[in-house]
Amino acid sequence: MTDTMWVVLAAVVLLPVGYYAVDVVQRRRLLARLRAAWGKEDALRKLDEDELTDIAHHYRQRQAVQPSLVPVDDTTWNDLDMDEVLRHIDASTSIVGSQALYALLREQGTPEEVLRQRAELAYAFEQEELRLKVQEALTAIGQQAFHGAWRYLFSGQFEHPRGAWIYPILALLPLTLALLGLISPVFLLLAAGAFLVNLVVYYRTQTTWKAEITSLRHLGAVLRCAQRLERINHPALADLRARIQAHNAPIRPIRFWLPLFGMQTVGDMALVLEYLRIFFMIDMLSMVSIVRIINRSMQDVRALYDLVGEADAMLSVAQYRQRVPGLCRPVFEKERGMRFTGLAHPLLKNAVPNDLVWTRNVLLSGANASGKSTFIKAVAVNAILAQTIGLCRATALTMCRGRVMTAMAVRDNLLGGESYFVVEIQSLRRILEAMDGRMVYGFIDEILRGTNTIERIAASSAVLDAIARRNALCMAA
């Protein structure tokens, strides 16, 4: 063998070994980081306002296709500072987990059996080996918001470039001409020309279809994660694996294309890989094939997206239970009312715990800054947490299932031409309208303070009297 041949042979052998060694080191570092952060403040996502806005938009688009049974409406969500509650709980490994946790916190009608299954999964994640496998799979999705996948998951089908039939031809042409170059050098010049054509088509497609490619890469990462979760053989994941397997079956052909479309690398091989993707039109061929499969099985893709997100959200719940002392699982009963001991607001570190047996409407009174509003919010937030993630900050809590609605942080609508009083009336009206048949917990802070004293007393009495005749419990301050 010549020296050149030995160099080539050494490169062929050592390069894969080197990349494998780097991969092993990076994996060990990842697992060490995940292990060290578990159950600590460092694991929290700390979503900024833009990220929260994007997550909320994703939720609203989802609502149009998959509406909640008993949603936490926008007024209640804002009154109770639920964005802060989300930040306090969210330790998701991926952006999909944050989206799923947000959706869970806005659904008060989750069946008790589903709450029980989620609680069991969260408890199972206390096993380090299991949770590290799940977290490692989720890490590949990333935490980047603004992926825009809602456009295709909930608003329509993916599109792909027209004339997709040309891509296989463009992929084969340079290689064919290069092989013919062994016969005549002229074909090598033609092969170079064909590569230049592919180069133009590649970068033009990347620019024109940037939004679709970004969304598709995100969806591809989620679907690859679902495939990895399906391979984790653990009794605690049996139900999750069965559901993932059922929805993965119709999209099995996508397994070939996802690694090709999603392959990314850095370092010395990045440029080589980029040229290979251009030479063989890998991204275009993969994109067209993936889009066709997803459009054909969109319901299954949505289900897999939700299942992956739910698994990540339960990791957050498991960490929340580990990080915050004084949490309990609620007990649900048919009898109207709520009973709790040692209840405190989840966002307050040194909160004073309170006990209450709440079976009748309650009117709280007291001096300014005595904690009336804080107590009302503590009860409301814990009632939501009990019915969404199956945890609350109390020593014990027993309640009848019911929708939590509030009228607290009312503001006038200057641009809409609505006075403070009108906005207050509208806020109270939505609570009264929700009380037709379904159990409602109404929380009202400083009722009708936007009008004069005489009318305020008369109107407040009428509102509270109407609530007393409904299937509801009201706590007013």
N, C-alpha and C positions, 0 to 999 in steps of 0.2 A: 504494500500500500504506500502511496505517496503521502507526504506531509499534509497536503491539502485535504486528502480523503480522511486522514486521521482527525483533522480539525473539524471537518463536517460531521463525522461520526460522533465526536465528543460533544459537539453542540446539540445534536439530535438526542443524545442520551441525557446530558446534564441540564438542558433547559427545562424539560418536564419535571425533573427531580427538584430543580431550584424553585419552580413555581409551586410545586407540592409543598415544599418546606415552608415557603412564605405563607401559603394558605393555612398550614398547621399552626404557625406562630400567630397569625391574625385571629384564627379561631380561638386559640387559648386566651388571647388578650380580651376578645369579646366576652367569652364566658366568665373570665375573672371580673370584668367590669359589671356584667349583669349580676353576678353573685354578690359583689360588694355593695351595689346600689339597692338591692332588694329590701323593700319595706322602709326605706329611708327618704328623707326630704329630697335628696339628690335625684331620686327617680322621677319626681314630678315633672310633667311636660312644661308647665308655666306658659300656656298658650297666650300669645299677644292678641290684641283686639282684631287685627286683620285676619288672623287664623281663626278666631272665634266666629267672625262674620262669615268666612268661607264655610266653616263647619255648619253654621246655622243655615246657610243657603243650601248646602247639600241636603240637610234635613227637610227643608221646605219642599225641595224638588222630590224627595222621597215620599213626602206626605201626599203628593198629588197622585202617586201610583199605589202606595201602601199606607193608607191613612191609619192613624193611631185609633185604638178603641176608646180610650179615655185620655185625651192629651192634656198636658199642662199648657194652658194657653199663654200667649205672649205677655199679657198683663200680669198673670201670676208669676211667670218666670222672672220678669223684670222686678216685680215688687219684692220678691224673695232673694234677689241677687244670686240667682241660680248659676250664672256664669262663674261666680266666685266659688260656689259649691263644686262645680265641675272641675275648676282648677285645683281645688283642694283634694279631689279624689283621683284625678287623671294622671296615671303613671304608665300610660299605654306605650308599648314598644313601637307602634306604628301609627300613622295618621288614621288608618282605618279603625283602629281601636278607639281613638278619640271621637271619631264620628259615631261609632256604635254606642259609646258611653253617653254621649249627648242625646242620642235617640232614646236610649233606655231611660234616662232621667226625665224624659218628656212623655213617657207612656205609663199612666197610672192603672191601666186595665189589664196588665199582664196576669194571666191565669196563675193561680197558686202553684199548680204543678210545674209550670215553667220556672217560677221563682225558686222552687225547691231544687230543680235540676241545675239551675245556675249556681245556687248556693253550694251544691255538692261539687260542682266543677271548681268553684273558687277555693273550697276547702282542699280539694285535691292538689291545687297548685302550691300548697305548703310543702309538697314533696319536691326537693330541689332538683333531682334528676329530671322529673317530668317537666317542670316549669322551664328549665333551661333549654330543653329540646324545643318546647313551644316558642319561647322567646327567640331562640336562634332562628327558627323558621320565619318568625314575624319580622325580624330585623331586616331581612332582604327587601321588605316593602318600602322602608324608609319613613321619615316623619314629615316629608315635604307636603304642605298643603297646596291649594291652587292647582290641583291636577286636572280639574274640570271633568272628571269621569261622570258626574251627574248628567251631563248633556246626553250621554248615550245610555246610561243605566236607566234613566227615568224619563227622558224627553224625546227619545227617538233612536233610530238606528245609526250605527257607524256608516260612514261613507268611505270609499277608497278611490284612488285615481281612476279615471276612465281609461279605457284601452289597456286594461291590465294584461291582456293576452300578449302584449309586446314584451313584457318583462322576462319570461322564459327565453325568448329569442335573444334579447340583449344579454342575458346571463350566459348563454351558450356560445354566442358569436365570438367574443375575444378568445376563449379557450380553443375553439375549433380552428380559428385563424392562426393562433399560436402554434398548434400542432401541425397545421399545414405549412408553417414556416420551416419545418424540417425538410420540406420538399423544395421550397423556393423562398428566398428572403423577402420577396414582395408581400407575401402573406403576413410577415412580421410587421411591416408598415401598416397593413390593413388592421392587424390586431391592435396596434397602438391607436389607430383612429377609432376603432370600436370602443377601446377603453376610455378615450376622451369623451365619446358620446355618453357612455355610462356615467362618467364623472359629472357631466352637465345634468343628466336626468336625475342622478342621486341628490345633488345639492339643491336642485330646483324643487324636487319633491319634499326634501327636508324642510325647505322654507315655506312652501305653499301649504303643506299639511302639518305644520308644526303643532297646532293645538290638538289635532287628532292623534298624532304620534305620541305626544306627552300623555294624553289620557289612556292611550292603548298600552304604553309601557307600564303605567300605573296598574291598569287592570291585569296585564300580564304578570306583574309581580305578585298581585293578590292571588291569581289562579295558580301560580307556581307554589305559593305558600300553602294553598289548600291541598295541593298534591303532597307536599311534605308532611302536613298535619295528618293526612290520610295514612301515611306510612308509620306514624308513631303508635306502636302497639302497646297500649296501656289500658287496663280495665276502666279507669276513670274517664277515658276518652272514647269509650265504646259507642255511646250514643252520638257524639259529635262526629266520629269517624264514619258511622253508618250513614248519617245524613249527607256528609261530604261525598262519600262514595256514590250515593244515589244520584247526586247532581253532577258529579264528575263524569259518570258513565256516558252521557250524551255528547260530551266534548272531548273524548279521548284523543281524537286526531290532533288536537291542539298541542299535545305534549311534544310533538316533534318540532313545531314552529316556535313555541315560546322561548326556548333557550337561544335560538338563532336571532330572534327579534330583540331579545333583552340583553344580549351579551355585551358587556362593557369591560374595558380593561384600562389600566394606566401603566405608565412606564415605557420601557423600550418596545414592548409588543403592541402598544396602542396604535402606532402608525401602520404597522404591518396588518393588523386586524382591520383597520379602516380601509386600507386598499383592497383587502380580500372582500369586504362587504360591498365595495363599489364594483369590483371586477365581476363578482357573481350576482350582483343586484339582490343580495341576501335580505336587506331590510324591506325592499319593495315586495319581493315574493312572499316573505313572511307576513307582512302587513296585510296583503290581500287575502291570504289564506286564513289568518286569524280573524279578520273582520267577518268573513263569510261564516265561519264557525260560530262566532259570538252572536251575530245577527240571527242565526238559525236557532240558537238556544239561549236567548236573552233571559228567560225566566230562571234557568239553571245558573247562569252567571250571576244574576242578582242574589239568588239564594246563597251561593258560595261566598259572595262578597259579604253578606250579612253574617254568615257563620264564622268566617275568619275574624271579622270585626268583633263579634260577640265573644269569641275566645280571648281576644286581646283585652276587651273590656273587663272580663272576669279576672284577668291578671291584675288589673287596676283595683278591682274590688278586694281581691286577696291581699294586695299590698296595703290598701286602706285599713283593713282589719288588723294587719300586723303593725301598722304605723301609729294608729290612733287608739288609745285605751278607752274603755268604757262603752264599747259598742255591743249591741245585742241584736238577735233576730226577733222580728215581731211575731206575734200570734194573732191570727185573724179569726174572728167569730161573727156570727150572724146578728147578734144583739146590737142594736144601735148604740154607738158611743165609743169612747176611747178612754183607756186607763193607762197611766204610766207612772213610773217612779224613776227618780234620778235623771230626768230628761234635761238636756242642755243643747244649745245651738252648736252645730258642727264646726262653725268657723271661729268660735271663741275658745281660746286655750284655758282660761281661768274662769269659765262660766259657773254661775251658781246653779246647781241642779234643782229641779222642781218636781213635785208630785201632783197628780190631779186625777180625779174621777170625773169624767166629762160625759154626762148623759142628758144634760139640758143646756139650752142656750146660755151663754156666759157674757156678762157685761163687766169689763175690767175698768176699775177707776183707781186713781192715785195721782200723786204729785207729778209734775213734769220731771223728766229724766229719771223716773223711778223704775224703768225697765219694762213697761207695758208692751211697747212695740217689739222689743227684743224677745219677750216671752211668746207673743203671738207668732212671730216669725219662727221661733224655735220649734213650736208645735207644728206649724204648717210644713216646714222643711223636713222635719222628721217623719211626718205622715207621708210625704212624697217619697222619701228615701225608703221607707218601709215597703211601699207598694211598687217600687221600681227596681231597686237593687237588693231588697230583702235585708237591709241593715238600718239601724238607727242609733243615735247617740243617747242611750238611756240604759238604766239598769234592767228595766223590763217595759214592754209596751204591748198592749192588747187593743185591737181596734176592729171595727166593722169596716169593710172595704168601702171607699167612697172617693169622689172626686174633690180634690183640694182646689179652691178658688179664692182669690184675694182681691181686695180693693183697698190699696194702701197708698202707694206713692203716686197719687193722682197729680197730673199737670194739665194746665190749660193748653188748648191747641190754637195758637195764634194764627197760623197760616190757614187752618181749616175753619176759622171763624167760630170756634167753640169755646165758651167760657169755662172757667174752673168748675162751676156748678153743673153745666151741661155734661162735661166729661165725667164728673162724679156720678151723675144719674145714669149715664150709659154704662159705667163700670158696675154699678149695683144691678142694673137691669140684666146684664149678661149672667150674673150669679142667679138671679131669680128665675130666668128662663132655663138655666141648666138644672133646676130643681124639679123638673117635671118627671117624676118616677124614680130617677137614680138618686142614690144617697150622695149628698154634697156636704163637705165641710167648708163653711164660709168664714173668712177671716177679714174683718173690716177694722181699719184704724182711723179713728176720729171721723166718724160718719158725718157726711154732709157739712163739713166745716166751711164750705164755700158759700154759705148763705147766712142770713141773719138768724139770731138766736130763736125767735118765736117760730119761724118757718122750719128751722132746723130741727127743733124738738118735735114738732108735729109730723114732719116728713120722716124723721128717724123712727118715731114710734110706729108709723104706718109700715115702713120697710121691715122693721124687726117683727111686727105682728104678722106680716105676710110670710116671713121666713119660719115663724113658729108653727104655721099651719102646713108646712111642707115637710117632705122627707129629708130633713137637713138639720145640721147643728151649726150654730153661728157663735163665733167668739168675736166680740166687738170691744173696742177701747175708745 
